[in-house]
Amino acid sequence: VKKKCFPLRFQLANRWSMHGPTQDGNAVTSERSFLSRTNVLLVVGALIAPWLLCQLWILTSAGDEPFEEMPQCDANSMNCAHLGGDADFRMEELSLTIEAPIDEVQANLNAFIESNNGDVLVEEGDENASYIHFVVRTSFWRFPDDVAVSLTVVDMDTTQIELHSQSRLGQGDLGVNPERLEALHASLVA
């Protein structure tokens, strides 16, 4: 029985591809796995690109601008809500006085800011009044919304509040700002 000997050139071609040696000696398998990884990266990139573009747009068009005093909502705004200061806007009737000392209300406010990952831009006050402006971002798109809170001592056990929330971008807020102020009011009263 005569043994057939394959030429060395065929053996090397069978063990090597343009991407280097293959484990099973099959260059097609190696190229397919390379192409499938490339396709996965392209698909992931195509899915992430709109989010990245949106983040870039937000960073360039909606930078942080501190409110030094309590803002008001425009008369026909649909991306703003306000409670108190004789300027209620898009809010149902909620109590503007809280039966608690200002220190306790301030502690509840700080807990609300922390639980909502708020970034404080302005914080000022003394033992009789407090004003804070912070930014809350939506969970996925990270749209910034400004929230301002004013606390004023009425007497030792009573605090008056004024609340404001507005979206920086867009024509409307899909009811997010009134809902946020309701949740904030509930947190302050608790």
Accessible surface in RSA format (square Angstrom, percent):
REM  Atomic radii and reference values for relative SASA: ProtOr
REM  Chains: A
REM  Algorithm: Lee & Richards
REM  Probe-radius: 1.40
REM  Slices: 20
REM RES _ NUM      All-atoms   Total-Side   Main-Chain    Non-polar    All polar
REM                ABS   REL    ABS   REL    ABS   REL    ABS   REL    ABS   REL
RES VAL A   1   202.84 133.5 120.07 108.7  82.78 199.5 131.39 114.2  71.46 193.8
RES LYS A   2   191.34  93.3 166.10 101.9  25.24  60.1 114.63 103.2  76.71  81.7
RES LYS A   3   191.88  93.6 167.45 102.7  24.43  58.2 114.80 103.3  77.07  82.1
RES LYS A   4   184.30  89.9 156.79  96.2  27.51  65.5 104.87  94.4  79.43  84.6
RES CYS A   5   117.51  88.9  87.20  97.3  30.32  71.2  35.48  89.9  82.04  88.5
RES PHE A   6   120.59  60.3 113.52  70.3   7.07  18.4 114.11  69.2   6.49  18.6
RES PRO A   7    88.77  64.7  76.76  70.0  12.01  43.7  88.77  73.3   0.00   0.0
RES LEU A   8   125.43  69.9 117.50  84.1   7.94  19.9 118.54  83.2   6.89  18.6
RES ARG A   9   203.82  85.6 197.19 100.5   6.63  15.8  78.13 106.8 125.69  76.2
RES PHE A  10   114.29  57.2 109.48  67.8   4.81  12.5 114.08  69.2   0.21   0.6
RES GLN A  11    80.99  45.3  77.95  57.0   3.04   7.2  29.10  61.9  51.89  39.4
RES LEU A  12    94.73  52.8  94.04  67.3   0.69   1.7  94.35  66.3   0.38   1.0
RES ALA A  13    69.15  63.6  46.83  72.3  22.33  50.8  56.56  79.7  12.59  33.4
RES ASN A  14    78.75  54.3  69.62  67.3   9.13  22.0   9.68  23.3  69.07  66.8
RES ARG A  15   133.09  55.9 132.26  67.4   0.84   2.0  39.24  53.6  93.85  56.9
RES TRP A  16   136.32  54.7 127.84  61.9   8.47  19.9 113.04  60.3  23.28  37.8
RES SER A  17    19.55  16.5   0.81   1.1  18.74  43.2  10.39  22.1   9.16  12.8
RES MET A  18   161.74  83.8 115.31  76.3  46.43 110.5 100.11  85.1  61.63  81.7
RES HIS A  19    85.49  46.7  47.37  32.9  38.12  97.5  34.89  36.0  50.60  58.9
RES GLY A  20    18.14  22.4   0.00   N/A  18.14  22.4  15.09  41.4   3.05   6.8
RES PRO A  21    92.38  67.3  69.72  63.6  22.65  82.3  69.72  57.6  22.65 140.8
RES THR A  22    16.39  11.7   3.43   3.5  12.96  30.9   8.47  11.4   7.92  12.0
RES GLN A  23   188.01 105.1 152.51 111.5  35.50  84.5  63.15 134.4 124.86  94.7
RES ASP A  24    96.94  67.9  62.64  62.3  34.30  81.1  46.69 109.9  50.25  50.1
RES GLY A  25     7.91   9.8   0.00   N/A   7.91   9.8   4.10  11.3   3.81   8.5
RES ASN A  26    66.51  45.9  62.18  60.1   4.33  10.4  15.30  36.8  51.21  49.5
RES ALA A  27    28.27  26.0  24.02  37.1   4.25   9.7  24.02  33.8   4.25  11.3
RES VAL A  28    78.85  51.9  78.37  70.9   0.48   1.2  78.85  68.5   0.00   0.0
RES THR A  29    66.76  47.5  65.07  66.0   1.69   4.0  53.91  72.4  12.84  19.4
RES SER A  30    31.27  26.4  24.18  32.3   7.10  16.4  12.46  26.5  18.81  26.4
RES GLU A  31    62.09  35.6  62.09  47.0   0.00   0.0   9.69  18.7  52.40  42.8
RES ARG A  32   164.61  69.1 160.07  81.6   4.53  10.8  56.35  77.0 108.25  65.6
RES SER A  33    45.55  38.5  40.65  54.3   4.90  11.3  37.59  80.0   7.96  11.1
RES PHE A  34    95.18  47.6  95.18  59.0   0.00   0.0  95.18  57.7   0.00   0.0
RES LEU A  35   102.84  57.3 102.80  73.5   0.03   0.1 102.80  72.2   0.03   0.1
RES SER A  36    57.28  48.4  54.33  72.5   2.95   6.8  42.62  90.8  14.66  20.5
RES ARG A  37   144.00  60.5 141.37  72.1   2.63   6.3  71.04  97.1  72.96  44.2
RES THR A  38    49.42  35.1  48.22  48.9   1.20   2.9  42.95  57.7   6.46   9.8
RES ASN A  39    85.75  59.1  84.68  81.8   1.07   2.6  20.88  50.3  64.87  62.7
RES VAL A  40    90.03  59.2  87.47  79.2   2.56   6.2  90.03  78.2   0.00   0.0
RES LEU A  41   128.24  71.4 120.55  86.2   7.68  19.3 120.86  84.9   7.37  19.8
RES LEU A  42   119.27  66.4 111.86  80.0   7.41  18.6 114.02  80.1   5.26  14.1
RES VAL A  43    88.79  58.4  86.26  78.1   2.53   6.1  88.78  77.1   0.00   0.0
RES VAL A  44    67.16  44.2  66.71  60.4   0.45   1.1  67.16  58.4   0.00   0.0
RES GLY A  45    38.04  46.9   0.00   N/A  38.04  46.9  33.38  91.6   4.66  10.4
RES ALA A  46    69.63  64.0  48.60  75.0  21.03  47.8  56.92  80.2  12.70  33.7
RES LEU A  47   132.62  73.9 114.27  81.7  18.35  46.1 115.95  81.4  16.67  44.9
RES ILE A  48    78.18  44.5  75.99  56.6   2.19   5.3  78.18  56.3   0.00   0.0
RES ALA A  49    41.17  37.9  38.22  59.0   2.95   6.7  41.05  57.8   0.13   0.3
RES PRO A  50    72.56  52.9  65.01  59.3   7.54  27.4  68.92  56.9   3.64  22.6
RES TRP A  51    78.95  31.7  78.56  38.0   0.38   0.9  77.34  41.2   1.61   2.6
RES LEU A  52    98.25  54.7  93.16  66.6   5.09  12.8  93.47  65.6   4.78  12.9
RES LEU A  53   118.56  66.0 114.07  81.6   4.48  11.3 114.61  80.5   3.95  10.6
RES CYS A  54    21.52  16.3  14.90  16.6   6.62  15.6  13.14  33.3   8.38   9.0
RES GLN A  55    29.49  16.5  28.81  21.1   0.69   1.6  15.80  33.6  13.69  10.4
RES LEU A  56   105.29  58.6 103.46  74.0   1.83   4.6 104.69  73.5   0.60   1.6
RES TRP A  57   124.04  49.8 119.33  57.8   4.71  11.1 103.70  55.3  20.34  33.0
RES ILE A  58     6.46   3.7   6.01   4.5   0.45   1.1   6.01   4.3   0.45   1.2
RES LEU A  59   137.56  76.6 117.08  83.8  20.48  51.5 119.62  84.0  17.95  48.3
RES THR A  60   106.00  75.4  67.93  68.9  38.07  90.7  62.57  84.0  43.42  65.6
RES SER A  61    61.70  52.1  26.88  35.9  34.81  80.2  35.60  75.8  26.09  36.6
RES ALA A  62    10.34   9.5   0.26   0.4  10.07  22.9   5.63   7.9   4.71  12.5
RES GLY A  63    44.33  54.7   0.00   N/A  44.33  54.7  32.74  89.8  11.59  26.0
RES ASP A  64    73.55  51.5  44.73  44.5  28.82  68.1  17.19  40.5  56.36  56.2
RES GLU A  65   128.72  73.9 125.78  95.2   2.94   7.0  42.18  81.6  86.54  70.7
RES PRO A  66    70.09  51.1  52.86  48.2  17.22  62.6  52.86  43.6  17.22 107.0
RES PHE A  67    41.02  20.5  36.88  22.8   4.14  10.8  41.02  24.9   0.00   0.0
RES GLU A  68   113.55  65.2  99.70  75.4  13.85  33.0  60.10 116.3  53.44  43.6
RES GLU A  69   137.39  78.9 131.97  99.8   5.42  12.9  47.40  91.7  89.99  73.5
RES MET A  70    33.38  17.3  17.00  11.2  16.38  39.0  17.00  14.4  16.38  21.7
RES PRO A  71    25.74  18.8  15.65  14.3  10.08  36.7  25.74  21.2   0.00   0.0
RES GLN A  72    94.97  53.1  73.98  54.1  20.99  50.0  56.65 120.6  38.32  29.1
RES CYS A  73    24.55  18.6   0.85   0.9  23.70  55.7   2.58   6.5  21.97  23.7
RES ASP A  74   104.02  72.9  95.99  95.5   8.03  19.0  19.61  46.2  84.41  84.2
RES ALA A  75    99.26  91.3  67.55 104.2  31.72  72.1  74.97 105.6  24.29  64.3
RES ASN A  76   134.11  92.5 110.35 106.6  23.76  57.2  41.56 100.0  92.55  89.5
RES SER A  77    18.67  15.8   9.00  12.0   9.67  22.3  15.99  34.1   2.68   3.8
RES MET A  78   111.91  58.0 109.10  72.2   2.80   6.7  86.77  73.8  25.14  33.3
RES ASN A  79    26.89  18.5  26.89  26.0   0.00   0.0   0.35   0.8  26.54  25.7
RES CYS A  80     3.63   2.7   3.63   4.0   0.00   0.0   3.06   7.8   0.57   0.6
RES ALA A  81     0.00   0.0   0.00   0.0   0.00   0.0   0.00   0.0   0.00   0.0
RES HIS A  82     0.19   0.1   0.19   0.1   0.00   0.0   0.19   0.2   0.00   0.0
RES LEU A  83     0.21   0.1   0.21   0.1   0.00   0.0   0.21   0.1   0.00   0.0
RES GLY A  84     0.10   0.1   0.00   N/A   0.10   0.1   0.10   0.3   0.00   0.0
RES GLY A  85    44.42  54.8   0.00   N/A  44.42  54.8  24.79  68.0  19.63  44.0
RES ASP A  86   157.56 110.4 114.32 113.8  43.24 102.2  42.78 100.7 114.78 114.5
RES ALA A  87    32.74  30.1  20.47  31.6  12.27  27.9  30.35  42.7   2.38   6.3
RES ASP A  88    66.72  46.7  37.25  37.1  29.48  69.7  21.80  51.3  44.92  44.8
RES PHE A  89    44.05  22.0  41.23  25.5   2.82   7.4  44.05  26.7   0.00   0.0
RES ARG A  90    70.92  29.8  35.33  18.0  35.59  84.7  37.05  50.6  33.87  20.5
RES MET A  91    24.97  12.9   0.09   0.1  24.88  59.2   3.04   2.6  21.93  29.1
RES GLU A  92   135.66  77.9 126.90  96.0   8.76  20.9  49.70  96.1  85.96  70.2
RES GLU A  93   151.16  86.8 122.64  92.8  28.52  67.9  64.56 124.9  86.60  70.7
RES LEU A  94    47.26  26.3  42.41  30.3   4.84  12.2  45.86  32.2   1.39   3.7
RES SER A  95    63.55  53.7  45.74  61.0  17.81  41.0  45.88  97.7  17.67  24.8
RES LEU A  96    48.62  27.1  43.71  31.3   4.91  12.3  43.71  30.7   4.91  13.2
RES THR A  97    60.24  42.8  52.29  53.0   7.95  18.9  31.41  42.2  28.82  43.6
RES ILE A  98     5.96   3.4   3.32   2.5   2.64   6.4   5.96   4.3   0.00   0.0
RES GLU A  99   139.20  79.9 109.29  82.7  29.91  71.2  64.75 125.2  74.45  60.8
RES ALA A 100     8.21   7.5   6.28   9.7   1.93   4.4   8.21  11.6   0.00   0.0
RES PRO A 101    51.71  37.7  51.22  46.7   0.48   1.8  51.71  42.7   0.00   0.0
RES ILE A 102    20.68  11.8  18.25  13.6   2.43   5.9  18.25  13.1   2.43   6.6
RES ASP A 103   114.60  80.3 106.52 106.0   8.09  19.1  33.75  79.4  80.85  80.6
RES GLU A 104    85.76  49.2  79.11  59.8   6.65  15.8  32.64  63.1  53.12  43.4
RES VAL A 105     0.00   0.0   0.00   0.0   0.00   0.0   0.00   0.0   0.00   0.0
RES GLN A 106    34.25  19.1  34.25  25.0   0.00   0.0  31.16  66.3   3.08   2.3
RES ALA A 107    57.88  53.2  47.72  73.6  10.16  23.1  52.22  73.5   5.66  15.0
RES ASN A 108    32.92  22.7  30.03  29.0   2.89   7.0   3.49   8.4  29.43  28.4
RES LEU A 109     0.35   0.2   0.35   0.2   0.00   0.0   0.35   0.2   0.00   0.0
RES ASN A 110    66.64  46.0  62.15  60.1   4.50  10.8  26.42  63.6  40.22  38.9
RES ALA A 111    60.76  55.9  50.02  77.2  10.74  24.4  57.06  80.4   3.70   9.8
RES PHE A 112    15.72   7.9  11.44   7.1   4.28  11.1  15.02   9.1   0.70   2.0
RES ILE A 113    10.74   6.1  10.74   8.0   0.00   0.0  10.74   7.7   0.00   0.0
RES GLU A 114   139.12  79.9 125.12  94.7  13.99  33.3  47.59  92.1  91.53  74.7
RES SER A 115    87.83  74.2  49.93  66.6  37.90  87.3  51.19 109.0  36.63  51.3
RES ASN A 116    54.44  37.5  42.63  41.2  11.81  28.4   6.19  14.9  48.25  46.6
RES ASN A 117   127.81  88.1 109.27 105.6  18.53  44.6  34.06  82.0  93.74  90.6
RES GLY A 118    17.57  21.7   0.00   N/A  17.57  21.7   0.00   0.0  17.57  39.4
RES ASP A 119    73.63  51.6  69.34  69.0   4.29  10.2  21.12  49.7  52.52  52.4
RES VAL A 120    67.18  44.2  37.28  33.7  29.90  72.1  37.28  32.4  29.90  81.1
RES LEU A 121    50.68  28.2  21.79  15.6  28.90  72.6  25.12  17.6  25.56  68.8
RES VAL A 122    14.13   9.3   9.76   8.8   4.38  10.5  14.13  12.3   0.00   0.0
RES GLU A 123   107.97  62.0  75.70  57.3  32.27  76.8  25.84  50.0  82.13  67.1
RES GLU A 124    89.13  51.2  78.82  59.6  10.31  24.6  38.20  73.9  50.93  41.6
RES GLY A 125    60.63  74.8   0.00   N/A  60.63  74.8  21.04  57.7  39.59  88.7
RES ASP A 126    93.93  65.8  68.47  68.2  25.45  60.2  36.39  85.7  57.53  57.4
RES GLU A 127   135.32  77.7 117.60  89.0  17.71  42.2  65.88 127.4  69.44  56.7
RES ASN A 128    85.32  58.8  84.79  81.9   0.53   1.3  22.88  55.1  62.44  60.4
RES ALA A 129    40.70  37.4  40.67  62.8   0.02   0.1  40.70  57.3   0.00   0.0
RES SER A 130    16.35  13.8  13.41  17.9   2.94   6.8   9.32  19.8   7.04   9.9
RES TYR A 131    22.66  10.6  22.11  12.6   0.56   1.4  22.23  16.7   0.44   0.5
RES ILE A 132     1.65   0.9   1.65   1.2   0.00   0.0   1.65   1.2   0.00   0.0
RES HIS A 133     0.00   0.0   0.00   0.0   0.00   0.0   0.00   0.0   0.00   0.0
RES PHE A 134     0.00   0.0   0.00   0.0   0.00   0.0   0.00   0.0   0.00   0.0
RES VAL A 135     0.75   0.5   0.28   0.3   0.46   1.1   0.28   0.2   0.46   1.3
RES VAL A 136    11.53   7.6  11.53  10.4   0.00   0.0  11.53  10.0   0.00   0.0
RES ARG A 137    68.08  28.6  50.28  25.6  17.80  42.4  11.37  15.5  56.71  34.4
RES THR A 138    43.12  30.7  35.99  36.5   7.13  17.0  43.09  57.9   0.03   0.0
RES SER A 139   111.10  93.9  79.32 105.9  31.78  73.2  57.37 122.2  53.73  75.3
RES PHE A 140   127.29  63.7 119.35  73.9   7.95  20.7 123.55  74.9   3.74  10.7
RES TRP A 141    97.31  39.0  96.42  46.7   0.88   2.1  72.50  38.7  24.81  40.2
RES ARG A 142   103.47  43.4 102.95  52.5   0.52   1.2  20.83  28.5  82.64  50.1
RES PHE A 143    64.26  32.1  64.26  39.8   0.00   0.0  64.26  39.0   0.00   0.0
RES PRO A 144     0.78   0.6   0.09   0.1   0.69   2.5   0.09   0.1   0.69   4.3
RES ASP A 145     4.37   3.1   4.37   4.3   0.00   0.0   0.00   0.0   4.37   4.4
RES ASP A 146     3.94   2.8   3.91   3.9   0.03   0.1   0.03   0.1   3.91   3.9
RES VAL A 147     0.09   0.1   0.00   0.0   0.09   0.2   0.09   0.1   0.00   0.0
RES ALA A 148     0.00   0.0   0.00   0.0   0.00   0.0   0.00   0.0   0.00   0.0
RES VAL A 149     0.48   0.3   0.02   0.0   0.46   1.1   0.02   0.0   0.46   1.2
RES SER A 150    25.63  21.7  24.88  33.2   0.75   1.7   2.92   6.2  22.72  31.8
RES LEU A 151     0.77   0.4   0.71   0.5   0.06   0.1   0.71   0.5   0.06   0.2
RES THR A 152    61.51  43.8  61.51  62.4   0.00   0.0  43.17  58.0  18.35  27.7
RES VAL A 153    44.59  29.3  26.93  24.4  17.65  42.5  26.93  23.4  17.65  47.9
RES VAL A 154    80.78  53.2  49.58  44.9  31.19  75.2  54.01  46.9  26.76  72.6
RES ASP A 155    77.61  54.4  68.55  68.2   9.05  21.4  40.83  96.1  36.78  36.7
RES MET A 156   165.52  85.7 155.79 103.1   9.73  23.2 123.48 105.0  42.05  55.7
RES ASP A 157    92.86  65.0  92.23  91.8   0.63   1.5  27.44  64.6  65.42  65.2
RES THR A 158    15.13  10.8  14.73  14.9   0.40   1.0   7.41   9.9   7.72  11.7
RES THR A 159     0.02   0.0   0.02   0.0   0.00   0.0   0.00   0.0   0.02   0.0
RES GLN A 160    76.79  42.9  76.00  55.5   0.79   1.9   7.55  16.1  69.24  52.5
RES ILE A 161     2.24   1.3   0.01   0.0   2.23   5.4   1.11   0.8   1.13   3.1
RES GLU A 162    31.69  18.2  31.57  23.9   0.12   0.3   6.86  13.3  24.83  20.3
RES LEU A 163     0.00   0.0   0.00   0.0   0.00   0.0   0.00   0.0   0.00   0.0
RES HIS A 164     0.01   0.0   0.01   0.0   0.00   0.0   0.01   0.0   0.00   0.0
RES SER A 165     0.00   0.0   0.00   0.0   0.00   0.0   0.00   0.0   0.00   0.0
RES GLN A 166    44.06  24.6  44.06  32.2   0.00   0.0   2.54   5.4  41.52  31.5
RES SER A 167    14.58  12.3  10.64  14.2   3.94   9.1   6.38  13.6   8.19  11.5
RES ARG A 168    49.73  20.9  18.77   9.6  30.96  73.7  21.49  29.4  28.25  17.1
RES LEU A 169    30.41  16.9  18.25  13.1  12.17  30.6  20.07  14.1  10.34  27.8
RES GLY A 170    54.21  66.9   0.00   N/A  54.21  66.9  33.11  90.8  21.11  47.3
RES GLN A 171   168.81  94.4 154.23 112.7  14.57  34.7  65.66 139.8 103.15  78.2
RES GLY A 172    41.62  51.3   0.00   N/A  41.62  51.3  19.51  53.6  22.11  49.5
RES ASP A 173    10.91   7.6   1.09   1.1   9.81  23.2   7.73  18.2   3.17   3.2
RES LEU A 174   179.65 100.0 142.58 102.0  37.07  93.2 155.96 109.5  23.69  63.8
RES GLY A 175    22.66  27.9   0.00   N/A  22.66  27.9  19.04  52.2   3.62   8.1
RES VAL A 176    54.54  35.9  53.61  48.5   0.93   2.2  53.94  46.9   0.60   1.6
RES ASN A 177     0.00   0.0   0.00   0.0   0.00   0.0   0.00   0.0   0.00   0.0
RES PRO A 178    18.18  13.3  18.18  16.6   0.00   0.0  18.18  15.0   0.00   0.0
RES GLU A 179   113.66  65.3 108.50  82.1   5.16  12.3  39.49  76.4  74.18  60.6
RES ARG A 180    28.73  12.1  21.88  11.2   6.84  16.3  13.86  18.9  14.87   9.0
RES LEU A 181     0.00   0.0   0.00   0.0   0.00   0.0   0.00   0.0   0.00   0.0
RES GLU A 182    74.90  43.0  69.31  52.4   5.59  13.3  21.58  41.7  53.31  43.5
RES ALA A 183    51.12  47.0  41.20  63.6   9.92  22.6  49.08  69.1   2.04   5.4
RES LEU A 184     0.00   0.0   0.00   0.0   0.00   0.0   0.00   0.0   0.00   0.0
RES HIS A 185    16.69   9.1  16.69  11.6   0.00   0.0  10.30  10.6   6.39   7.4
RES ALA A 186    62.10  57.1  50.41  77.8  11.69  26.6  56.38  79.4   5.72  15.2
RES SER A 187    36.81  31.1  27.86  37.2   8.95  20.6  13.53  28.8  23.27  32.6
RES LEU A 188     0.07   0.0   0.00   0.0   0.07   0.2   0.00   0.0   0.07   0.2
RES VAL A 189    80.48  53.0  61.98  56.1  18.50  44.6  61.98  53.9  18.50  50.2
RES ALA A 190    90.37  83.1  47.75  73.7  42.63  97.0  84.15 118.5   6.23  16.5
END  Absolute sums over single chains surface
CHAIN  1 A    12504.2      10313.0       2191.1       7577.7       4926.5
END  Absolute sums over all chains
TOTAL         12504.2      10313.0       2191.1       7577.7       4926.5
